[in-house]
Amino acid sequence: MKQVLIVDDNILDNKAVRMALSGRYFTSSVTSGSDVFAYLGSHRPDMILLDQYMPDMTGFEVLRRLKADEHYADIPVMFITADETGAVDSKCFRLGAVDCIHKPANRELLLKRLNSRLSEAENRQ
């Protein structure tokens, strides 16, 4: 079973995504950008679902750090954002994210896009 790390400081959003993925993916969750790197010290997820707006470090900062580190650069990152302006969408792709989905995430759409992005990542390896 593929492992997905969910990164969102909003406990309700975090739980909703975990529930949407339950039974199909092994999920872990953290609530801050700094927690991502602590988690990665002992785990290797197949995908990171990343919120943009967090208190200690933005999703963009987390993504930049991931892409700059050879140990983590190949882990696909999908943003899940409440931003409605479209600014997050274009910037996350420029920084190397594989997809961006908006909250509240429709379960079917989330699963379909996550499956597609994981398949694409697997084919690149």
C-alpha positions as CSV (number, residue, x, y, z in Angstrom):
1,M,0.0,0.0,0.0
2,K,1.4,3.4,-1.0
3,Q,2.2,5.8,1.8
4,V,0.9,9.4,1.8
5,L,2.1,12.2,4.1
6,I,-0.6,14.8,4.8
7,V,0.6,18.2,5.9
8,D,-2.0,20.6,7.2
9,D,-2.2,22.7,10.3
10,N,-6.0,22.7,10.2
11,I,-6.9,19.6,12.2
12,L,-10.4,19.2,10.6
13,D,-8.9,19.4,7.0
14,N,-6.2,17.0,8.0
15,K,-8.7,14.5,9.4
16,A,-11.0,14.9,6.3
17,V,-8.2,14.0,3.9
18,R,-7.0,11.1,6.1
19,M,-10.6,9.8,6.0
20,A,-10.9,10.2,2.3
21,L,-7.8,8.2,1.7
22,S,-8.4,5.5,4.4
23,G,-8.5,2.0,3.1
24,R,-6.6,2.9,-0.1
25,Y,-3.4,4.4,1.2
26,F,-1.4,4.2,4.4
27,T,-1.5,7.8,5.7
28,S,0.5,9.8,8.2
29,S,-0.1,13.4,9.1
30,V,1.8,16.3,10.5
31,T,0.7,19.9,11.2
32,S,3.7,22.0,10.3
33,G,6.5,22.4,7.8
34,S,9.1,21.7,10.3
35,D,7.3,18.5,11.2
36,V,7.7,17.4,7.6
37,F,11.5,17.2,7.8
38,A,11.4,15.5,11.2
39,Y,9.0,12.9,9.7
40,L,11.3,12.4,6.7
41,G,14.2,11.6,9.0
42,S,12.7,8.2,9.5
43,H,10.1,7.7,6.8
44,R,9.8,7.8,3.0
45,P,6.3,8.6,1.7
46,D,5.3,8.0,-1.9
47,M,3.5,11.3,-2.0
48,I,3.2,14.5,0.1
49,L,-0.1,16.3,0.2
50,L,0.8,19.8,1.3
51,D,-1.2,22.8,2.6
52,Q,0.1,26.3,1.6
53,Y,-0.8,28.3,4.6
54,M,0.8,27.1,7.8
55,P,2.2,29.1,10.8
56,D,5.8,28.1,10.9
57,M,6.7,27.7,7.2
58,T,4.5,28.1,4.1
59,G,3.9,25.2,1.7
60,F,6.1,27.0,-0.8
61,E,9.0,27.1,1.6
62,V,8.6,23.4,2.4
63,L,8.5,22.6,-1.4
64,R,11.6,24.7,-2.0
65,R,13.5,22.9,0.7
66,L,12.3,19.4,-0.5
67,K,13.4,20.2,-4.1
68,A,16.8,21.5,-3.0
69,D,17.6,18.3,-1.0
70,E,18.8,15.4,-3.1
71,H,17.3,13.0,-0.6
72,Y,13.8,14.3,-1.0
73,A,13.7,16.0,-4.4
74,D,12.0,13.1,-6.1
75,I,9.1,12.8,-3.7
76,P,6.0,14.0,-5.5
77,V,4.2,16.9,-3.8
78,M,0.5,17.8,-4.4
79,F,-0.8,21.0,-2.9
80,I,-4.2,21.0,-1.2
81,T,-5.2,24.7,-0.7
82,A,-8.0,26.9,0.4
83,D,-6.7,29.7,-1.8
84,E,-9.2,30.8,-4.3
85,T,-7.2,33.3,-6.3
86,G,-5.3,30.8,-8.5
87,A,-2.0,32.3,-7.3
88,V,-1.1,29.1,-5.4
89,D,-1.9,26.9,-8.4
90,S,0.6,28.5,-10.8
91,K,3.3,29.0,-8.3
92,C,3.2,25.5,-6.9
93,F,3.7,24.1,-10.5
94,R,6.6,26.5,-11.1
95,L,8.2,25.3,-7.9
96,G,7.9,21.6,-8.9
97,A,4.6,20.3,-7.4
98,V,2.8,17.6,-9.4
99,D,-0.7,18.9,-8.8
100,C,-2.9,21.3,-6.9
101,I,-6.4,20.7,-5.6
102,H,-8.7,23.0,-3.7
103,K,-10.4,22.6,-0.4
104,P,-12.8,21.2,0.5
105,A,-11.4,18.4,-1.6
106,N,-14.0,16.2,-3.3
107,R,-13.1,12.6,-2.3
108,E,-13.5,11.1,-5.8
109,L,-11.5,13.9,-7.4
110,L,-8.8,13.7,-4.8
111,L,-8.4,9.9,-5.2
112,K,-8.4,10.1,-9.0
113,R,-5.7,12.8,-9.1
114,L,-3.7,11.2,-6.4
115,N,-3.8,7.8,-8.2
116,S,-2.8,9.5,-11.5
117,R,0.1,11.4,-9.9
118,L,1.4,8.3,-8.1
119,S,1.3,6.3,-11.4
120,E,3.2,9.0,-13.2
121,A,5.8,9.1,-10.5
122,E,6.1,5.3,-10.6
123,N,6.6,5.4,-14.4
124,R,9.4,7.9,-14.1
125,Q,11.5,5.7,-11.8
